[in-house]
């Protein structure tokens, strides 16, 4: 991926040197912290890394909190200048450029999210976020949270290496920010108390697949504007989408596949929707909520 020398975003907060904690007993889905990780990542983390998955399982069951974190202990400071941090700032800047333009063309205004670098755990407006859940987006404070160790898990444990695969992860979370700005996330969250858990999981799948599609839309426009894609990059992103499909993760973690518990979509679905966004570059092609779309 050609990213060196491109603009870097100032919307990165680095709290990796601060103590985590605070923010309630678990991440709340009343403010719905939305992420690539979810229960499948938690199960894989448990299987490979010895992380207790109950934190995330409790989270998906509704948690016991829902109270936003107040006065977080973590204090953002200037992010480090190592290559990985510069990469994150550059990818974030690229998403900003793309979405500002797309919102402007649609007659709207894009508001930049913040991206928070943390280690282990972090207080958020959605409750306590933990690295075991993978990267996630919190609508309550309009921030993306990522523990960069997740990229090591992607490479070493999930079989999804490569810088464009890492960029896809960020673009997916920014896709959730787009959903928040246009009101999609709030509509899905409002259904939580009205439908069964299985039905809500199905809505969550559609939300996640749309974020995958939006990540593809970003890739399309970034390529047109800045020619960032090199040979093998698209394959990296498609492989990452495949490796973090619910069916693949569940198979690795437990040996069993439970479609009724999917929250992010199968490997094939994730690949299909990312590719649709990338091929079209059109947000209107990302309506995963249409009848029979999934």
RAHUKA-V216904 format. One record per residue. N is the residue number from 1. RES is the residue in one letter. PSI is psi in whole degrees, 0 to 359 (999 if undefined). Layout:
n->N res->RES psi->PSI
n->N res->RES psi->PSI
This chain:
n->1 res->X psi->130
n->2 res->X psi->101
n->3 res->X psi->337
n->4 res->X psi->137
n->5 res->X psi->350
n->6 res->X psi->167
n->7 res->X psi->143
n->8 res->X psi->140
n->9 res->X psi->147
n->10 res->X psi->0
n->11 res->X psi->40
n->12 res->X psi->129
n->13 res->X psi->130
n->14 res->X psi->110
n->15 res->X psi->24
n->16 res->X psi->338
n->17 res->X psi->4
n->18 res->X psi->158
n->19 res->X psi->138
n->20 res->X psi->196
n->21 res->X psi->179
n->22 res->X psi->177
n->23 res->X psi->18
n->24 res->X psi->182
n->25 res->X psi->349
n->26 res->X psi->163
n->27 res->X psi->134
n->28 res->X psi->140
n->29 res->X psi->7
n->30 res->X psi->328
n->31 res->X psi->5
n->32 res->X psi->91
n->33 res->X psi->117
n->34 res->X psi->130
n->35 res->X psi->167
n->36 res->X psi->334
n->37 res->X psi->291
n->38 res->X psi->196
n->39 res->X psi->327
n->40 res->X psi->316
n->41 res->X psi->321
n->42 res->X psi->319
n->43 res->X psi->320
n->44 res->X psi->320
n->45 res->X psi->320
n->46 res->X psi->316
n->47 res->X psi->315
n->48 res->X psi->323
n->49 res->X psi->354
n->50 res->X psi->18
n->51 res->X psi->136
n->52 res->X psi->117
n->53 res->X psi->353
n->54 res->X psi->332
n->55 res->X psi->314
n->56 res->X psi->324
n->57 res->X psi->320
n->58 res->X psi->320
n->59 res->X psi->312
n->60 res->X psi->339
n->61 res->X psi->3
n->62 res->X psi->349
n->63 res->X psi->185
n->64 res->X psi->9
n->65 res->X psi->249
n->66 res->X psi->0
n->67 res->X psi->124
n->68 res->X psi->150
n->69 res->X psi->142
n->70 res->X psi->141
n->71 res->X psi->62
n->72 res->X psi->146
n->73 res->X psi->331
n->74 res->X psi->135
n->75 res->X psi->113
n->76 res->X psi->145
n->77 res->X psi->177
n->78 res->X psi->130
n->79 res->X psi->156
n->80 res->X psi->169
n->81 res->X psi->19
n->82 res->X psi->165
n->83 res->X psi->322
n->84 res->X psi->320
n->85 res->X psi->320
n->86 res->X psi->322
n->87 res->X psi->313
n->88 res->X psi->315
n->89 res->X psi->323
n->90 res->X psi->317
n->91 res->X psi->317
n->92 res->X psi->316
n->93 res->X psi->322
n->94 res->X psi->319
n->95 res->X psi->323
n->96 res->X psi->313
n->97 res->X psi->316
n->98 res->X psi->311
n->99 res->X psi->329
n->100 res->X psi->316
n->101 res->X psi->317
n->102 res->X psi->320
n->103 res->X psi->319
n->104 res->X psi->316
n->105 res->X psi->332
n->106 res->X psi->3
n->107 res->X psi->16
n->108 res->X psi->188
n->109 res->X psi->124
n->110 res->X psi->132
n->111 res->X psi->124
n->112 res->X psi->134
n->113 res->X psi->169
n->114 res->X psi->150
n->115 res->X psi->124
n->116 res->X psi->124
n->117 res->X psi->125
n->118 res->X psi->171
n->119 res->X psi->129
n->120 res->X psi->287
n->121 res->X psi->157
n->122 res->X psi->139
n->123 res->X psi->138
n->124 res->X psi->172
n->125 res->X psi->352
n->126 res->X psi->8
n->127 res->X psi->192
n->128 res->X psi->121
n->129 res->X psi->142
n->130 res->X psi->148
n->131 res->X psi->332
n->132 res->X psi->339
n->133 res->X psi->353
n->134 res->X psi->179
n->135 res->X psi->147
n->136 res->X psi->162
n->137 res->X psi->136
n->138 res->X psi->114
n->139 res->X psi->333
n->140 res->X psi->326
n->141 res->X psi->4
n->142 res->X psi->51
n->143 res->X psi->144
n->144 res->X psi->134
n->145 res->X psi->134
n->146 res->X psi->130
n->147 res->X psi->116
n->148 res->X psi->347
n->149 res->X psi->341
n->150 res->X psi->328
n->151 res->X psi->328
n->152 res->X psi->321
n->153 res->X psi->317
n->154 res->X psi->313
n->155 res->X psi->311
n->156 res->X psi->329
n->157 res->X psi->329
n->158 res->X psi->355
n->159 res->X psi->35
n->160 res->X psi->71
n->161 res->X psi->173
n->162 res->X psi->145
n->163 res->X psi->328
n->164 res->X psi->329
n->165 res->X psi->320
n->166 res->X psi->321
n->167 res->X psi->322
n->168 res->X psi->320
n->169 res->X psi->313
n->170 res->X psi->315
n->171 res->X psi->325
n->172 res->X psi->314
n->173 res->X psi->324
n->174 res->X psi->329
n->175 res->X psi->322
n->176 res->X psi->325
n->177 res->X psi->318
n->178 res->X psi->315
n->179 res->X psi->322
n->180 res->X psi->317
n->181 res->X psi->324
n->182 res->X psi->358
n->183 res->X psi->1
n->184 res->X psi->316
n->185 res->X psi->318
n->186 res->X psi->322
n->187 res->X psi->318
n->188 res->X psi->317
n->189 res->X psi->326
n->190 res->X psi->340
n->191 res->X psi->351
n->192 res->X psi->317
n->193 res->X psi->358
n->194 res->X psi->345
n->195 res->X psi->168
n->196 res->X psi->168
n->197 res->X psi->318
n->198 res->X psi->318
n->199 res->X psi->321
n->200 res->X psi->322
n->201 res->X psi->321
n->202 res->X psi->322
n->203 res->X psi->322
n->204 res->X psi->320
n->205 res->X psi->314
n->206 res->X psi->323
n->207 res->X psi->316
n->208 res->X psi->320
n->209 res->X psi->326
n->210 res->X psi->322
n->211 res->X psi->324
n->212 res->X psi->316
n->213 res->X psi->318
n->214 res->X psi->325
n->215 res->X psi->321
n->216 res->X psi->321
n->217 res->X psi->316
n->218 res->X psi->312
n->219 res->X psi->320
n->220 res->X psi->310
n->221 res->X psi->326
n->222 res->X psi->320
n->223 res->X psi->316
n->224 res->X psi->321
n->225 res->X psi->324
n->226 res->X psi->2
n->227 res->X psi->56
n->228 res->X psi->343
n->229 res->X psi->128
n->230 res->X psi->171
n->231 res->X psi->130
n->232 res->X psi->346
n->233 res->X psi->314
n->234 res->X psi->319
n->235 res->X psi->323
n->236 res->X psi->313
n->237 res->X psi->317
n->238 res->X psi->322
n->239 res->X psi->318
n->240 res->X psi->315
n->241 res->X psi->322
n->242 res->X psi->316
n->243 res->X psi->336
n->244 res->X psi->18
n->245 res->X psi->147
n->246 res->X psi->320
n->247 res->X psi->318
n->248 res->X psi->315
n->249 res->X psi->317
n->250 res->X psi->321
n->251 res->X psi->317
n->252 res->X psi->321
n->253 res->X psi->319
n->254 res->X psi->346
n->255 res->X psi->0
n->256 res->X psi->153
n->257 res->X psi->127
n->258 res->X psi->89
n->259 res->X psi->328
n->260 res->X psi->343
n->261 res->X psi->1
n->262 res->X psi->139
n->263 res->X psi->346
n->264 res->X psi->346
n->265 res->X psi->158
n->266 res->X psi->167
n->267 res->X psi->315
n->268 res->X psi->319
n->269 res->X psi->318
n->270 res->X psi->317
n->271 res->X psi->315
n->272 res->X psi->315
n->273 res->X psi->325
n->274 res->X psi->316
n->275 res->X psi->323
n->276 res->X psi->316
n->277 res->X psi->320
n->278 res->X psi->321
n->279 res->X psi->323
n->280 res->X psi->323
n->281 res->X psi->21
n->282 res->X psi->118
n->283 res->X psi->327
n->284 res->X psi->343
n->285 res->X psi->2
n->286 res->X psi->26
n->287 res->X psi->81
n->288 res->X psi->350
n->289 res->X psi->356
n->290 res->X psi->152
n->291 res->X psi->133
n->292 res->X psi->16
n->293 res->X psi->330
n->294 res->X psi->999
